[in-house]
Amino acid sequence: MTIRTLLLFAVILSFNACGIFRVHHKEELIDFRTNRIPDHSLKLNGYYYAELEREPNVLDSVQAEKIKYLSVFFIYKDGFVVNIRGIDGLTKYYCAENKTFENTYQSAHEAIELMLEAQHAEDRKIKRSCSFEPNDIGNKGLVQIDENNIKIQSYSIERQKPGQDSFNSAYLYEMNGVIKSDSSFVIESETAYRTNEESSENTVFRFRQTAQKPNVENYFLNNTNRFK
C-alpha cells in the first residue's frame, strides 16, 4: 500500500469519525450584506451585558448557592456581533489570568477587560490564543434593529449526533426583544432553530463602555460564499 493511499485512507476515517463541518439555518439569517445598525439607536463603544446566576458545579472552586455570571454582546456598526457567554468571577481564564477571583459581577467584568487587553499582548502565543477566534463562526452573529425592536442571532458549535461525533455543526439561535434606551434592551424570547423551540424571557442587557472591543472583522461578510 502506497503512502498516498494510506494518507487518503486516514482522511476518509477522519471524515467518518468527525463529519464534515456544517453551518445550519442559513435561510433564517439576517441579510448581512445590507444590514446596518441605525444611528443613535444603541451605543456601540463597549458591550451589553446581562447579570445572571447558575447552579455551581464540580469545577467551581468556591462554595456558593449561586454562581454569578455575565452574558455579553459586542455589537458593531455593520450589524456584526460577538457573543461571550457565561463569564464569571471564579474561573481562571487563560486570557485573564491576573484577575481577582470573587463570586461577583465586578470580577466577571474584570475578566472581560483583561481578555480585551490580551488580544494585543506582546507575546505572540497569548495574542494568537486570545484573538476571539476571527475565523471561527462559533459565538458570532448578527443584530437587526427595526424601530424599537431588536433581533440578535448567533451561532453555537454543537454535535450533529450527540455522543457520536465531534463538535462539527453550527446551529443558529435567535433572541428577540425591545430597545428601552440607547444603552439598554430587554430580550423577551429566544428561538433554538435546531429544535424549533421558543422560550419566553425577560432578560435586561445594559451597556458598559470600554476602551476597546474584540478586533474581529465581520465573519459573514468575509465568508459570503458559505452563505449562498
N, C-alpha and C positions, 0 to 999 in steps of 0.2 A: 504494500500500500504506500503510495507516494505521500510526501509531506503536504502537498496541495490537497490531496484527498482527505488527509487527517484534519487539516485546518477547516475544510468545508464541513466535515462531519461534526467538528466541535461547534461551529457556528450554528448548525441545524439543531444540535442538542440545546444550545443556549437559547435559541428562539422558542423551542418547545417547552423549556423549563420556565422561561420568564415571560414569553409572549411579546408580541410587537407592541410598542407603546402607542396608546390611542388617546385622542382627545375627543370627548363626547359632547353632545348637545350644542354643536356649532351653530345649528339653525336657530337656537334661542338667544344667541349672543347679541348684545347691543351693537349697533353699527359703529365700529371703532374708527372707520375711515372718515366719518363726518361728525362724530360726537365730540362736543366740547363742553367744558363747564362754563355756564353763563357768568358774565362779570357780576361781581357783587353778591353772588348767591351764597358762597361759602368762602371763608378764609382758607388759604392754601399754604401758608408759610409755617407749617407744623403738621400735627396729626390729630385725628379724632379718636377718642378712647372711651370705652365703657368700663365701669368698675363692676366686676363680677366676683363670685365665690364658687368654690368647688369643694367636694369632699377630699380629705387628704388620702394619699396612697403610700405604699411601702417605700417609695423613693424619696418622699419628703423627709427632711432632716429635723423637723420640729413637730412637737405635739400641738395640734390645734384643731378645734372643731371644724373650722372652715379655712381654706387657703384663699387669700385674696389675690386676684389676678386681673390683668387688663387684656381686652381685645382692641386692636389698634388698626386704623386705616390711614395710610398716607395717600392723599388724593392729589392728582396732578391736573394741570390746566387742560391737557388733551383728553381727559376722562379716564386716564390710566389710574389704577390703584394697586398699592402693595399692602397686603394684609399680614399683620403679625399677630398670631393667636396665642393666647394662654401664657403671657409673660407674667411671672410672679416675682416676689422679692426673695424667695428662698432658694431657687435653683441656681447652680453655678454654671453660667453660660460661658462658652469658650470666648465669645466676643465681648464679654462684660465681666471679666474675672476680678476686677478690683472694686466691685460694688460692695455695699453693706448688705448683710443678709438678715432681713427682717420681714415679718409677715405683714407688710404694709403696702399700700398703693404707691407711696412715695418711693419705696425701694424698687418697685417694679418700673416706675418712670425712670429711675436712675439707670436701670439695666438697659432701657431703650436708648437713653442718651449715650451710654458707653458703646452700644452697638453702632450708633451713627458715627461716633468718633473712630471706631475700629476700622471702618471701611476706608479710611485714609491713613492707616498705620504705615510707618516707615518699613516695618518688617513685611516682606513680600508674602510670606506664608499667611500671616494674620490678615493682611489686606485682601488676599485672594479668598480666604475662607470666610471672611466677613463682608463679602461684596453683595449680599442679598440675592445671590444666585440669578444674575440677569438673564441667563439662557434657560432657566427652568420656569415652566408655566405654573408650578405649584405656588399657591398664595398670591397669584397675580390675577388682576381682573379689571373690570370697567365700572364706571359710575355714570349714570344718566340723571340729569335734573330737568324736570318739566314743571315750571312754576314752583310750587312748594312741595312737589313730590320728588322723592329720591329713590333710585333703584341702584343697588350695588350687587354686582356679580363677581364671583371669584371661583377659581379652580382649586380643587383639593386632589392630591395624589392618593389613589387607593388601589386595592387589588381588584382585578376583573372578576376573579373567582376567589372569594375569601378563603384563606387557609391553603390554597393550592398553588398560587404563583406569587411573583414579586409585585411590588407596587408599580404597576405598568399601565395605569389608566388615570386620566384627569377627568374628574366629574365636576359639573357645574352646580353651584349653589347661588341662590338669589335672595337678597333682602329687599324689602320694600318698606318705605316709611315716609315721614313728613318732616320737612325742614322747619324748625322753630325760630331760628335766627341765623345770622351769618357765622355763628360759632357753635351751633348745636343742631342735632336732628334726632328723631326718635324712630327706631326700627319697630314696625308693627307686625311684620310677618316674615317668615323665611320659607323658601321652597327648595327642597332637595330634588333635583331633576332625575337623579338616578332611581329614586323610589317614587317620584311624583307625590311626595308627601309635603303638606304645608302645615306649618306650626304658627301659632299666634305668639306674639312677643310684645313687650313694652320696654325696650332697651334704649336708654338715653346715651348718646355719644356727644361728648363735649370736646372743645378744641383746646389744644395746648401748643403754644408757639415754640419752635425750635430754631436753632441757628442753621441747621442743615436737614436734609431729607435723604432717603436712600438714593444713591446716584445710579439709578436704573432707568434705561430707556423703555419706551412703550413696547412691551413684548409682542403685542398683537400687530402693531404697525411694522415691526421688524420681522414678522413671520407671516405675512399676508397669505402666502401660498398654502400654509397649513389650514387656513380657514375658508378656502374656496368651496 
